[in-house]
Amino acid sequence: GEETMLLGCRPDPGKSLYIFPGTHSKHIVVKDAIATDFKTYMTGELFHVMNNHSVLKNSVAPGESPDSFARGVRDARHENLLHALFLVRSEYVLGRTSLVENYQYLSGLIIGTELKDLFSDSGIVYLVGEGSLIDSYGIALDILNIGDVHCVDATQALLKGHSIIASSIET
């Protein structure tokens, strides 16, 4: 899993933060090649539940709205999450937003909530993953002005990690 991918990233000397976005996103702080902190977030699971099994399910629909995503990330810094979640429904019912705008706002709000406590002195930030989720996290980190961000392909990191493990096994 993420441990093998982290090994495949070959952590640099100094302080770095590795973010593995997903259903249960992980943040791993590495200092001098030693993991010193580890946190897990229910980001993807919460987004799925809110979209499919909550009062919000009829107020959101997938689509592109970069401005709404950015607004959600910015609002995550200051809004109470539970109140902001309900506003997704209210804004749609009042005709102020579209289903797609709400979907992207919700995504930005939840990702922004995960990332808002990071600081600009987090060192180098490595986003380990693939596809549009990595893009969304990169945009959110930029909006929050957090770190020097680099993207790492998760499949390549996993293969490198397995290679490192295999080469360390004596036959």
Secondary structure, DSSP 8 states (H G I E B T S, - for coil): -HHHHHHHH---SSEEEEEE-STTEEEEEEETTEEEEEEEE-HHHHHHHHHHHSGGGGS------HHHHHHHHHHHTTS-HHHHHHHHHHHHHTTSS-HHHHHHHHHHHHHHHHHTT--TTS-EEEEEE-THHHHHHHHHHHHTT-SEEEEEEHHHHHHHHHHHHHHHS--
